[in-house]
Amino acid sequence: MGDDPRASEKRITATTRQLESMIRLSEGHARMRLSAFVEVEDVKEAYRLMREAIRTSVMDPRTGKIDMGMLNTSTGQGHRKLRDDMRKEILNVLNGSGGARGIKWRTRSRLGGQSSIKVDAAEFTEVIKSMENEGLLKVVGEREKRTIRKIDG
């Protein structure tokens, strides 16, 4: 078998479920027209609806660009970069704290002051949880008295 020249292209292939959905949409559109038969215009409308739904599901809301990574992670490239940058900065702050026992939770406001982008509390919490799950740091204490400590290892 020869190499397929289209193999390097990023493609979205239709699944059986999607094809069945397209059939149901075509039938539904025909019923809306009060027709007993599905015609080409019904299939075209079903195709348009499916294409728009797929396009919407892979569009990064921050950039408005198509991001295939959204299909797998539901997170756009810009959002992933934002989290990676926040993660790096948290590690920088932890490493720069010298021999301190850690950094206070309110460091989030300090990160926000250094960034041109607002540091969202929920995003900060998600990044900290992710790093904690990876064994990079430990959060001790409760509420605003929490301290973030780096785990050496």
C-alpha positions as CSV (number, residue, x, y, z in Angstrom):
1,M,0.0,0.0,0.0
2,G,1.2,3.5,-0.8
3,D,1.4,6.4,1.5
4,D,-1.6,8.6,1.7
5,P,-0.6,12.2,0.9
6,R,-3.5,13.4,3.1
7,A,-2.1,11.6,6.2
8,S,-0.4,14.7,7.5
9,E,-3.7,16.7,7.3
10,K,-5.6,17.3,10.5
11,R,-9.0,15.8,9.9
12,I,-12.2,15.2,11.8
13,T,-13.7,11.9,10.7
14,A,-17.4,11.2,11.0
15,T,-18.4,8.5,13.5
16,T,-21.4,6.2,13.1
17,R,-23.1,8.2,15.8
18,Q,-22.6,11.4,13.9
19,L,-23.9,9.9,10.7
20,E,-27.0,8.6,12.5
21,S,-27.5,12.1,14.0
22,M,-27.3,13.6,10.5
23,I,-30.0,11.1,9.3
24,R,-32.2,12.0,12.3
25,L,-31.7,15.8,11.7
26,S,-32.5,15.3,8.0
27,E,-35.7,13.4,8.9
28,G,-36.6,16.0,11.5
29,H,-36.1,18.8,9.0
30,A,-38.4,17.0,6.5
31,R,-41.0,16.6,9.2
32,M,-40.8,20.3,9.9
33,R,-41.7,20.9,6.3
34,L,-44.6,18.4,6.7
35,S,-43.0,16.1,4.1
36,A,-43.1,12.4,4.2
37,F,-39.8,12.2,2.3
38,V,-36.3,13.5,3.0
39,E,-35.0,15.6,0.2
40,V,-31.6,17.1,-0.7
41,E,-32.4,20.4,1.0
42,D,-33.1,18.5,4.3
43,V,-29.7,16.7,4.1
44,K,-28.0,20.0,3.3
45,E,-29.5,21.6,6.4
46,A,-28.6,18.7,8.5
47,Y,-25.0,18.9,7.2
48,R,-24.9,22.7,7.9
49,L,-26.1,22.1,11.5
50,M,-23.6,19.3,12.1
51,R,-20.7,21.4,10.6
52,E,-21.7,24.4,12.8
53,A,-21.9,22.2,15.9
54,I,-18.5,20.7,15.3
55,R,-17.0,24.1,14.4
56,T,-18.4,25.6,17.6
57,S,-17.1,22.7,19.7
58,V,-13.5,23.2,18.5
59,M,-13.4,27.0,18.6
60,D,-11.4,28.6,21.3
61,P,-13.6,31.2,22.8
62,R,-10.7,33.4,23.8
63,T,-9.1,33.6,20.3
64,G,-12.0,32.7,18.0
65,K,-9.7,30.3,16.2
66,I,-10.2,26.6,15.5
67,D,-8.2,24.5,18.1
68,M,-8.3,20.8,17.5
69,G,-7.0,20.2,21.1
70,M,-10.4,21.3,22.3
71,L,-11.9,18.0,21.1
72,N,-9.6,16.1,23.4
73,T,-9.2,18.3,26.4
74,S,-12.0,20.9,26.1
75,T,-9.3,23.5,26.8
76,G,-8.0,25.8,24.1
77,Q,-4.4,26.4,23.3
78,G,-4.5,29.9,24.8
79,H,-6.1,28.6,28.0
80,R,-3.5,25.8,28.3
81,K,-0.7,28.4,27.8
82,L,-2.2,30.6,30.5
83,R,-2.2,27.7,32.9
84,D,1.3,26.7,32.0
85,D,2.5,30.2,32.5
86,M,0.8,30.4,35.9
87,R,2.3,27.1,36.9
88,K,5.8,28.2,36.0
89,E,5.3,31.5,37.9
90,I,4.1,29.6,41.0
91,L,7.2,27.4,40.9
92,N,9.4,30.5,40.4
93,V,7.8,32.2,43.5
94,L,8.2,29.0,45.5
95,N,11.8,28.6,44.5
96,G,12.4,32.3,45.2
97,S,11.0,32.0,48.7
98,G,14.4,30.8,49.9
99,G,14.3,28.7,53.0
100,A,10.8,29.9,53.9
101,R,8.2,27.4,54.9
102,G,6.2,28.2,51.8
103,I,4.1,31.0,50.4
104,K,0.7,32.3,51.5
105,W,-2.4,31.5,49.4
106,R,-2.9,35.2,48.8
107,T,0.1,35.1,46.5
108,R,-2.5,34.9,43.8
109,S,-3.0,38.6,44.1
110,R,0.8,39.1,43.8
111,L,0.8,37.0,40.6
112,G,-2.1,39.1,39.3
113,G,-0.1,42.3,39.9
114,Q,2.8,41.0,37.8
115,S,0.6,39.9,34.9
116,S,-1.2,41.8,32.3
117,I,-4.0,39.2,32.5
118,K,-6.2,39.0,35.6
119,V,-5.5,35.9,37.6
120,D,-8.8,34.2,38.2
121,A,-9.3,32.6,41.6
122,A,-10.8,29.4,40.1
123,E,-8.0,29.1,37.6
124,F,-5.4,29.6,40.3
125,T,-7.1,26.9,42.4
126,E,-7.2,24.5,39.5
127,V,-3.5,25.0,38.8
128,I,-2.6,24.5,42.4
129,K,-4.7,21.3,42.6
130,S,-3.1,20.0,39.5
131,M,0.4,20.6,40.8
132,E,-0.6,19.1,44.2
133,N,-1.9,15.9,42.4
134,E,1.4,15.7,40.6
135,G,3.3,15.8,43.9
136,L,5.0,19.1,43.2
137,L,3.5,20.9,46.2
138,K,1.3,20.6,49.2
139,V,-1.3,23.0,50.5
140,V,-1.7,23.2,54.3
141,G,-4.2,25.2,56.3
142,E,-7.6,26.4,55.6
143,R,-9.2,29.2,53.6
144,E,-7.1,32.4,53.4
145,K,-4.6,31.0,55.9
146,R,-3.6,28.3,53.5
147,T,0.1,28.0,52.7
148,I,1.5,26.4,49.6
149,R,4.7,24.4,50.2
150,K,7.0,22.9,47.6
151,I,7.7,19.2,47.9
152,D,11.4,18.5,47.4
153,G,12.1,15.3,45.7
